[in-house]
Amino acid sequence: MSKKNKIYWFEGVTEKGVKSLLTEKNSHLVIKSQRNRRVLVILMALGLVLIAMGSYWPTLKTNLNLPNGAELLIYSVTAIFVIISVVGGYSFLRISVRGIADAPDELLDERQIMIRNTSFRYAYFLMGYVALGSMLLTVTGPELQLFQSSGNDGSFVIIAVLFAFASMPSMVLAWRERDI
């Protein structure tokens, strides 16, 4: 009995899902151009920065002297924009790079494996700088504490770094490659 849709648990993908992204030629052409992929990367990076800035929302609203109604409206609109930009941006980013960054070796050819591995290398170099920057932010910025209901909650910085680690290989692949 053969498996029709093998699940790759470590990569978090299925065989049918990867094969459909790899063989899909004509759909989603708008997001497959390098220029549009770079726009997605910038949108994703902006969303990640805004997630990290969520840790400083109590300090920001105090410094901006916002009335109570405007404070809630600004926070809600920003939160909705951030959720859409990060989740939607990552979804479109995966489609635009045809899922190569998340695919297992056995479903890729030699060229795709080389491109993916090179993108992973650059992504983890970049993540070293992102991690360093987030550590410097927590040390030199306003005081952060984890899981605080009032005050600056540092968990948003951690969430942003985790999202960045998950999406950085696809972001690098989308930015670097002309033809995917």
C-alpha positions as CSV (number, residue, x, y, z in Angstrom):
1,M,0.0,0.0,0.0
2,S,1.6,3.2,-1.1
3,K,1.1,6.5,0.6
4,K,-0.6,9.1,-1.6
5,N,0.3,12.1,0.4
6,K,3.4,11.7,2.5
7,I,3.6,14.2,5.4
8,Y,7.1,15.6,6.2
9,W,6.6,16.5,9.9
10,F,10.0,18.1,10.3
11,E,9.5,20.6,7.4
12,G,5.8,21.0,8.1
13,V,4.7,20.2,4.6
14,T,3.0,17.5,2.6
15,E,4.1,15.9,-0.6
16,K,1.1,17.0,-2.6
17,G,1.4,20.6,-1.3
18,V,5.0,20.9,-2.3
19,K,4.5,19.2,-5.7
20,S,1.6,21.5,-6.5
21,L,3.7,24.6,-5.7
22,L,6.7,23.3,-7.7
23,T,4.7,22.4,-10.8
24,E,2.3,25.4,-10.8
25,K,3.4,27.6,-13.7
26,N,0.7,30.1,-14.5
27,S,-1.2,30.9,-11.4
28,H,0.0,33.6,-9.0
29,L,2.2,35.2,-11.7
30,V,1.8,38.6,-10.2
31,I,3.6,37.7,-7.0
32,K,6.3,35.6,-8.7
33,S,8.1,38.6,-10.3
34,Q,11.2,39.6,-8.4
35,R,9.9,43.2,-7.9
36,N,6.7,42.0,-6.3
37,R,8.5,39.4,-4.2
38,R,10.7,42.2,-2.8
39,V,7.6,44.2,-2.0
40,L,6.3,41.2,0.0
41,V,9.7,40.9,1.8
42,I,9.5,44.6,2.8
43,L,5.9,44.3,3.9
44,M,6.8,41.2,6.0
45,A,9.8,43.0,7.6
46,L,7.6,46.0,8.4
47,G,5.1,43.7,10.0
48,L,7.8,42.0,12.1
49,V,9.1,45.4,13.3
50,L,5.6,46.5,14.3
51,I,5.1,43.2,16.2
52,A,8.3,44.0,18.1
53,M,7.1,47.5,18.8
54,G,4.0,46.1,20.4
55,S,6.2,45.5,23.4
56,Y,6.6,49.3,23.8
57,W,2.9,50.2,23.3
58,P,2.3,51.4,27.0
59,T,5.3,53.7,26.7
60,L,4.3,54.9,23.2
61,K,0.7,55.7,24.2
62,T,1.9,57.6,27.2
63,N,4.4,59.6,25.1
64,L,1.8,60.4,22.4
65,N,-0.8,61.6,24.9
66,L,-3.7,59.9,23.2
67,P,-7.2,60.1,24.5
68,N,-8.8,56.7,25.5
69,G,-11.0,56.3,22.4
70,A,-8.2,57.1,19.9
71,E,-5.8,54.9,21.8
72,L,-8.0,51.8,21.3
73,L,-8.7,52.7,17.7
74,I,-5.0,53.1,16.8
75,Y,-4.0,49.9,18.6
76,S,-6.8,47.9,16.9
77,V,-6.1,49.2,13.4
78,T,-2.3,48.6,13.9
79,A,-2.9,45.1,15.2
80,I,-5.1,44.2,12.3
81,F,-2.6,45.6,9.8
82,V,0.2,43.7,11.5
83,I,-1.7,40.4,11.6
84,I,-2.6,40.7,7.9
85,S,0.8,41.8,6.8
86,V,2.7,39.0,8.6
87,V,0.4,36.0,8.1
88,G,-0.7,37.0,4.6
89,G,2.8,38.2,3.7
90,Y,4.3,34.8,4.8
91,S,1.6,32.9,2.9
92,F,2.1,34.8,-0.3
93,L,5.9,34.7,0.2
94,R,5.8,30.8,0.4
95,I,3.7,30.7,-2.8
96,S,5.9,33.2,-4.6
97,V,9.1,31.1,-3.9
98,R,7.2,27.9,-4.8
99,G,7.7,26.4,-1.3
100,I,11.4,25.7,-2.0
101,A,12.6,27.0,1.4
102,D,10.3,24.5,3.2
103,A,10.6,21.5,0.8
104,P,12.5,18.3,1.7
105,D,15.5,17.3,-0.4
106,E,13.8,14.3,-2.0
107,L,11.2,16.6,-3.7
108,L,13.7,19.1,-5.1
109,D,16.2,18.9,-7.9
110,E,19.9,19.7,-7.5
111,R,19.6,23.3,-8.5
112,Q,16.7,23.9,-6.2
113,I,18.6,22.2,-3.3
114,M,21.6,24.4,-3.9
115,I,19.5,27.6,-4.0
116,R,17.6,26.6,-0.9
117,N,20.8,25.8,1.1
118,T,22.4,29.1,0.0
119,S,19.4,31.0,1.1
120,F,19.4,29.2,4.5
121,R,23.0,30.2,5.0
122,Y,22.4,33.8,4.3
123,A,19.1,33.7,6.3
124,Y,20.9,32.5,9.4
125,F,23.7,35.1,9.0
126,L,21.0,37.7,8.9
127,M,19.2,36.2,11.9
128,G,22.3,36.5,13.9
129,Y,22.1,40.3,13.4
130,V,18.3,40.3,14.1
131,A,18.9,38.4,17.3
132,L,21.7,40.7,18.3
133,G,19.6,43.8,17.5
134,S,16.7,42.5,19.5
135,M,19.0,41.8,22.5
136,L,20.4,45.3,22.2
137,L,16.8,46.6,22.1
138,T,15.8,44.8,25.2
139,V,19.0,46.0,27.1
140,T,19.2,49.6,25.9
141,G,15.5,50.4,25.3
142,P,12.8,51.0,27.9
143,E,12.5,48.3,30.5
144,L,10.8,45.1,29.3
145,Q,9.5,42.3,31.3
146,L,7.9,39.1,30.0
147,F,4.2,38.4,30.2
148,Q,3.1,41.7,31.9
149,S,-0.5,42.8,31.8
150,S,0.6,46.4,32.4
151,G,3.8,48.0,31.4
152,N,6.1,47.0,28.6
153,D,5.7,43.4,27.7
154,G,8.8,41.9,26.1
155,S,7.0,38.8,24.7
156,F,6.2,40.8,21.5
157,V,9.9,41.0,20.7
158,I,10.2,37.3,21.2
159,I,7.2,36.6,19.0
160,A,8.7,38.9,16.3
161,V,12.1,37.1,16.4
162,L,10.3,33.7,16.2
163,F,8.3,34.8,13.2
164,A,11.5,36.1,11.6
165,F,13.3,32.8,12.1
166,A,10.4,31.0,10.5
167,S,10.2,33.3,7.5
168,M,13.7,34.4,6.9
169,P,14.8,31.6,4.5
170,S,11.8,32.4,2.2
171,M,12.5,36.1,2.5
172,V,16.1,35.7,1.4
173,L,15.1,33.4,-1.4
174,A,12.5,35.8,-2.6
175,W,14.9,38.8,-2.5
176,R,17.9,37.1,-4.1
177,E,16.5,34.9,-6.9
178,R,15.4,36.4,-10.2
179,D,13.7,33.4,-11.7
180,I,12.0,30.9,-9.4
